[in-house]
Amino acid sequence: MANIKQQKKRVKQDAKRRQANQIFKSSVKSAIKEVDKHVEAKHKDAAVEAFNVANKKLDKALVRGIYHKKAVARYKSRLQKRVNEL
C-alpha cells in the first residue's frame, strides 16, 4: 500500500472502477449467451430481441472503454451471423 495520500485514494478508486467494469462485462457476456440460447432453440423473434439488447450493451462497453472497438465489432458480427442463419 502506498504512503502518499493521493495514491491511497487512487488505489480505492481503481478498485471501485475495476469492480464496476467486471459487473458490466459479466452482463455483456450474459446478453451474448442469451442470444445463443435463443438461436439454439430456433426462436427467431426472441433471438432478434436479445441480439438488440446485446448490441446495445456492447456499444456501451465500447464507450466505457471496457472492450476494444475491434473486439466489439467481432462480437457483433458473429452474433449477427448466428441470428441471420435462422
Number of C-alpha atoms within 10 A of each C-alpha: 6 10 7 9 8 9 12 12 11 13 13 11 12 11 11 11 12 13 12 12 16 12 11 18 17 12 15 20 13 13 21 21 16 19 25 18 15 19 23 14 10 14 14 17 13 16 25 19 14 22 25 16 17 24 22 14 20 27 17 16 19 17 12 12 11 16 16 13 14 10 12 18 16 12 15 19 13 11 21 17 11 16 22 12 9 13
